[in-house]
Amino acid sequence: MRKALIFDIDGTIIPFLVDFESLRERVRRLLGVNDELRPLGLSLEKLNLPKELKNQAWELIESEELVSIDKLETSDYIENVKTICNLHQQGLAIAIVTNRSRKTAVKLLEKIGLKQCVDLLITREEGLDRKRQLEKALELLNAECMGFLGDTVYDEKAAQELGLKFRRVTSHKLLPSLVRELL
């Protein structure tokens, strides 16, 4: 059976380029709420607000995601892309789970040269709950999952609940060594 690895993107493969505190504040003002909005997407979906207002918030978030792609420097990701593509060339299936939109995730993967090495992409359109994203990835990969690499407590909790090996990425620069450690 083929083996697979699952990765988050932001904070894992690339550095955080979206100022989430500022974005949360702008979303709060737009929606007229005082919610903590953590995690942002899941919290936004749970708010009891008109769909049109939520759609405006999603447009604001997607706009920030698009802007963040232009901030990327080659040095931010080159080693991580090489590591992941080498694993793919060795026969490992590669899956990405992200709370980015499909539009911004595909654009990002194309920019950094990772799109051709990704077998499966799960975005917020398939769901915002990380555990559900991982369940969907495991179902669709049809492979033995070697583990998941992400950067948040939500990633870690979802991996634990599913019995997945997990490595917490505290800096995207540590990804290659954490991949080796996981394998």
C-alpha contacts under 8 A as a table, 3 or more apart, distances in Angstrom:
res1	aa1	res2	aa2	distance
1	M	143	A	6.04
1	M	144	E	6.54
2	R	91	G	7.23
2	R	92	L	6.53
2	R	93	A	7.06
2	R	142	N	7.84
2	R	143	A	4.98
2	R	144	E	6.17
3	K	91	G	7.59
3	K	92	L	5.15
3	K	93	A	6.13
3	K	143	A	5.26
3	K	144	E	4.65
3	K	145	C	5.75
3	K	146	M	6.37
4	A	92	L	5.08
4	A	93	A	4.32
4	A	94	I	5.72
4	A	95	A	7.41
4	A	141	L	7.52
4	A	143	A	5.94
4	A	144	E	5.94
4	A	145	C	4.64
4	A	146	M	5.65
4	A	147	G	7.50
5	L	92	L	7.09
5	L	93	A	6.42
5	L	94	I	5.31
5	L	95	A	6.32
5	L	145	C	5.85
5	L	146	M	5.49
5	L	147	G	5.41
5	L	148	F	6.01
5	L	149	L	7.98
6	I	94	I	6.01
6	I	95	A	4.64
6	I	96	I	5.66
6	I	97	V	7.10
6	I	145	C	7.69
6	I	147	G	6.33
6	I	148	F	4.63
6	I	149	L	6.37
7	F	12	T	7.33
7	F	13	I	7.65
7	F	94	I	7.72
7	F	95	A	6.26
7	F	96	I	4.91
7	F	97	V	6.22
7	F	148	F	5.75
7	F	149	L	4.95
7	F	150	G	6.16
8	D	11	G	7.79
8	D	12	T	5.86
8	D	13	I	7.05
8	D	96	I	5.72
8	D	97	V	5.18
8	D	98	T	5.55
8	D	149	L	6.39
8	D	150	G	5.06
8	D	151	D	7.54
9	I	12	T	5.26
9	I	13	I	4.97
9	I	14	I	6.22
9	I	96	I	7.07
9	I	97	V	7.36
9	I	98	T	6.20
9	I	150	G	7.77
10	D	13	I	6.24
10	D	14	I	5.38
10	D	15	P	5.99
10	D	16	F	5.50
10	D	17	L	7.92
10	D	98	T	7.82
11	G	14	I	5.53
11	G	15	P	4.66
11	G	16	F	5.06
11	G	150	G	7.58
11	G	151	D	5.88
11	G	169	V	7.31
11	G	170	T	7.66
11	G	171	S	6.71
11	G	172	H	5.76
12	T	15	P	6.86
12	T	149	L	7.12
12	T	150	G	5.63
12	T	151	D	5.77
12	T	169	V	5.70
12	T	170	T	7.81
12	T	171	S	6.91
12	T	172	H	4.77
12	T	175	L	6.81
13	I	77	Y	6.50
13	I	80	N	6.04
13	I	81	V	7.64
13	I	172	H	5.48
13	I	175	L	6.93
14	I	76	D	6.13
14	I	77	Y	5.58
14	I	172	H	5.71
15	P	76	D	6.76
15	P	171	S	7.41
15	P	172	H	5.81
16	F	19	D	7.65
17	L	68	S	5.27
17	L	69	I	7.81
17	L	71	K	6.91
17	L	72	L	7.64
18	V	23	L	7.77
18	V	64	E	6.59
18	V	65	E	6.79
18	V	68	S	5.85
19	D	22	S	5.53
19	D	23	L	6.16
20	F	23	L	4.79
20	F	24	R	5.83
21	E	24	R	5.16
21	E	25	E	6.28
22	S	25	E	5.12
22	S	26	R	6.28
23	L	26	R	5.11
23	L	27	V	6.13
23	L	61	I	7.30
23	L	64	E	7.91
24	R	27	V	5.06
24	R	28	R	6.06
24	R	37	L	6.59
24	R	40	L	7.04
25	E	28	R	5.02
25	E	29	R	6.25
26	R	29	R	5.12
26	R	30	L	6.10
27	V	30	L	5.01
27	V	31	L	6.06
27	V	57	A	5.88
27	V	60	L	7.63
28	R	31	L	5.22
28	R	32	G	5.64
28	R	33	V	5.12
28	R	34	N	6.26
28	R	35	D	7.12
29	R	32	G	5.00
29	R	33	V	6.80
30	L	57	A	7.07
31	L	53	L	6.63
31	L	54	K	7.64
31	L	57	A	7.46
37	L	40	L	4.65
37	L	41	G	7.64
37	L	42	L	7.97
37	L	43	S	5.07
37	L	44	L	6.56
38	R	41	G	7.82
38	R	42	L	7.55
38	R	43	S	6.03
39	P	42	L	5.76
39	P	43	S	5.86
40	L	43	S	5.31
40	L	44	L	6.03
41	G	44	L	5.08
41	G	45	E	6.27
41	G	99	N	7.19
41	G	128	L	6.41
42	L	45	E	5.23
42	L	46	K	6.40
42	L	128	L	5.63
42	L	129	D	6.64
43	S	46	K	5.19
43	S	47	L	6.50
44	L	47	L	5.44
44	L	54	K	7.23
45	E	54	K	7.69
49	L	53	L	6.80
49	L	54	K	6.83
50	P	53	L	5.44
50	P	54	K	6.54
51	K	54	K	5.06
51	K	55	N	6.05
52	E	55	N	5.00
52	E	56	Q	6.36
53	L	56	Q	5.13
53	L	57	A	6.49
54	K	57	A	5.01
54	K	58	W	6.23
55	N	58	W	4.98
55	N	59	E	6.16
56	Q	59	E	5.05
56	Q	60	L	6.30
57	A	60	L	5.07
57	A	61	I	6.25
58	W	61	I	4.99
58	W	62	E	6.04
59	E	62	E	5.10
59	E	63	S	6.04
60	L	63	S	5.12
60	L	64	E	6.41
61	I	64	E	5.18
61	I	65	E	6.28
62	E	65	E	4.90
62	E	66	L	6.20
62	E	100	R	7.57
62	E	101	S	6.76
62	E	104	T	7.18
63	S	66	L	5.17
63	S	67	V	6.30
64	E	67	V	5.08
64	E	68	S	6.13
65	E	68	S	5.13
65	E	69	I	6.74
65	E	100	R	7.18
65	E	104	T	6.36
66	L	69	I	5.47
66	L	70	D	7.30
66	L	104	T	5.87
67	V	70	D	5.59
67	V	71	K	7.04
68	S	71	K	5.21
68	S	72	L	7.01
69	I	72	L	5.59
69	I	107	K	7.95
69	I	108	L	6.05
69	I	111	K	7.96
72	L	76	D	6.56
73	E	76	D	5.27
73	E	77	Y	7.47
74	T	77	Y	5.82
74	T	78	I	5.77
74	T	112	I	7.59
75	S	78	I	5.68
75	S	79	E	7.81
76	D	173	K	7.86
77	Y	80	N	5.33
77	Y	81	V	6.11
77	Y	112	I	7.17
77	Y	172	H	7.95
78	I	81	V	5.22
78	I	82	K	6.19
78	I	112	I	7.62
79	E	82	K	5.10
79	E	83	T	6.15
79	E	176	P	7.29
80	N	83	T	5.07
80	N	84	I	6.20
80	N	172	H	7.87
80	N	173	K	7.65
80	N	175	L	6.35
80	N	176	P	6.10
81	V	84	I	5.20
81	V	85	C	5.95
81	V	112	I	7.32
81	V	113	G	7.24
81	V	114	L	6.11
82	K	85	C	5.21
82	K	86	N	5.97
83	T	86	N	5.24
83	T	87	L	6.38
83	T	176	P	6.08
84	I	87	L	5.16
84	I	88	H	6.28
84	I	94	I	7.69
84	I	114	L	8.00
84	I	117	C	7.34
85	C	88	H	4.91
85	C	89	Q	6.11
85	C	114	L	7.09
85	C	117	C	5.45
86	N	89	Q	5.04
86	N	90	Q	6.21
87	L	90	Q	5.01
87	L	91	G	6.58
87	L	92	L	5.60
88	H	91	G	5.17
88	H	92	L	4.83
88	H	93	A	6.07
88	H	94	I	6.50
88	H	117	C	5.92
88	H	118	V	7.88
89	Q	92	L	7.25
89	Q	117	C	8.00
93	A	118	V	7.47
93	A	119	D	6.05
93	A	141	L	7.42
93	A	143	A	7.46
94	I	117	C	6.87
94	I	118	V	5.09
94	I	119	D	5.36
94	I	120	L	6.64
95	A	118	V	5.89
95	A	119	D	5.80
95	A	120	L	4.57
95	A	121	L	5.84
95	A	122	I	7.74
95	A	137	A	6.98
95	A	141	L	7.75
96	I	118	V	7.12
96	I	120	L	6.24
96	I	121	L	4.85
96	I	122	I	6.09
97	V	121	L	6.15
97	V	122	I	4.77
97	V	123	T	6.03
97	V	130	R	7.74
97	V	133	Q	6.39
97	V	134	L	7.09
97	V	137	A	7.76
98	T	101	S	7.95
98	T	105	A	7.75
98	T	121	L	7.99
98	T	122	I	6.35
98	T	123	T	5.03
98	T	124	R	6.59
99	N	123	T	5.51
99	N	124	R	4.63
99	N	128	L	6.07
100	R	104	T	6.35
100	R	105	A	5.86
100	R	123	T	5.93
100	R	124	R	5.95
101	S	104	T	5.40
101	S	105	A	6.02
101	S	123	T	5.77
101	S	124	R	5.63
101	S	125	E	6.57
102	R	105	A	5.06
102	R	106	V	5.96
102	R	122	I	7.96
102	R	123	T	5.52
102	R	124	R	7.27
102	R	125	E	6.96
103	K	106	V	5.52
103	K	107	K	6.28
104	T	107	K	5.05
104	T	108	L	5.98
105	A	108	L	5.08
105	A	109	L	6.09
105	A	123	T	7.54
106	V	109	L	5.11
106	V	110	E	6.08
106	V	115	K	7.14
107	K	110	E	5.17
107	K	111	K	6.18
108	L	111	K	5.09
108	L	112	I	6.34
109	L	112	I	5.40
109	L	113	G	6.03
109	L	114	L	4.99
109	L	115	K	4.80
110	E	113	G	5.14
110	E	114	L	6.22
110	E	115	K	5.28
111	K	114	L	7.81
112	I	115	K	7.95
113	G	116	Q	7.18
114	L	117	C	5.36
114	L	118	V	6.61
115	K	118	V	5.42
116	Q	119	D	7.89
118	V	121	L	7.05
120	L	137	A	7.32
120	L	140	L	7.97
120	L	141	L	7.28
122	I	125	E	7.88
122	I	126	E	6.32
122	I	133	Q	6.46
122	I	136	K	7.92
122	I	137	A	7.03
123	T	126	E	5.66
123	T	127	G	6.94
123	T	128	L	7.72
123	T	133	Q	7.87
124	R	127	G	4.79
124	R	128	L	4.94
125	E	128	L	7.51
126	E	133	Q	7.20
127	G	130	R	7.91
127	G	132	R	6.99
127	G	133	Q	6.42
128	L	132	R	7.77
128	L	133	Q	7.23
129	D	132	R	5.39
129	D	133	Q	6.26
130	R	133	Q	4.91
130	R	134	L	6.13
130	R	154	Y	7.02
130	R	155	D	6.45
130	R	158	A	6.22
131	K	134	L	5.14
131	K	135	E	6.15
131	K	155	D	7.81
131	K	158	A	4.62
131	K	159	A	7.16
131	K	161	E	7.74
131	K	162	L	7.54
132	R	135	E	4.94
132	R	136	K	6.13
133	Q	136	K	5.18
133	Q	137	A	6.20
134	L	137	A	4.95
134	L	138	L	6.07
134	L	158	A	7.73
134	L	159	A	7.87
135	E	138	L	5.15
135	E	139	E	6.17
135	E	162	L	7.84
136	K	139	E	5.08
136	K	140	L	6.14
137	A	140	L	5.21
137	A	141	L	5.82
138	L	141	L	5.38
138	L	142	N	6.88
138	L	143	A	7.54
138	L	145	C	7.18
139	E	142	N	6.29
145	C	164	L	7.69
146	M	164	L	7.72
146	M	165	K	6.81
146	M	182	L	7.60
146	M	183	L	6.88
147	G	164	L	5.54
147	G	165	K	4.49
147	G	166	F	5.58
147	G	167	R	7.89
147	G	182	L	7.02
148	F	159	A	7.06
148	F	164	L	6.77
148	F	165	K	6.30
148	F	166	F	4.96
148	F	167	R	6.64
149	L	166	F	5.79
149	L	167	R	5.06
149	L	168	R	6.13
149	L	169	V	6.66
149	L	179	V	7.82
150	G	155	D	5.68
150	G	156	E	7.25
150	G	166	F	7.71
150	G	167	R	6.75
150	G	168	R	5.49
150	G	169	V	5.72
151	D	155	D	6.66
151	D	156	E	7.86
151	D	168	R	5.16
151	D	169	V	4.68
151	D	170	T	6.05
152	T	155	D	5.12
152	T	156	E	6.44
152	T	168	R	7.16
153	V	156	E	4.99
153	V	157	K	6.02
154	Y	157	K	5.14
154	Y	158	A	6.12
155	D	158	A	5.28
155	D	159	A	6.19
156	E	159	A	5.15
156	E	160	Q	6.17
156	E	166	F	6.62
156	E	167	R	7.87
156	E	168	R	7.00
157	K	160	Q	5.12
157	K	161	E	6.18
158	A	161	E	5.14
158	A	162	L	6.33
159	A	162	L	5.18
159	A	163	G	6.01
159	A	164	L	4.91
159	A	165	K	6.92
159	A	166	F	6.26
160	Q	163	G	4.98
160	Q	164	L	6.04
160	Q	165	K	7.68
160	Q	166	F	7.72
161	E	164	L	7.80
165	K	182	L	7.46
166	F	182	L	7.51
167	R	178	L	6.53
167	R	182	L	6.87
169	V	172	H	6.32
169	V	174	L	6.72
169	V	175	L	6.47
169	V	178	L	7.45
170	T	174	L	7.42
171	S	174	L	5.57
171	S	175	L	7.38
172	H	175	L	5.44
173	K	176	P	7.49
174	L	177	S	5.66
174	L	178	L	6.21
175	L	178	L	5.07
175	L	179	V	6.06
176	P	179	V	5.17
176	P	180	R	6.40
177	S	180	R	5.12
177	S	181	E	6.15
178	L	181	E	4.91
178	L	182	L	6.02
179	V	182	L	5.07
179	V	183	L	6.21
180	R	183	L	5.25
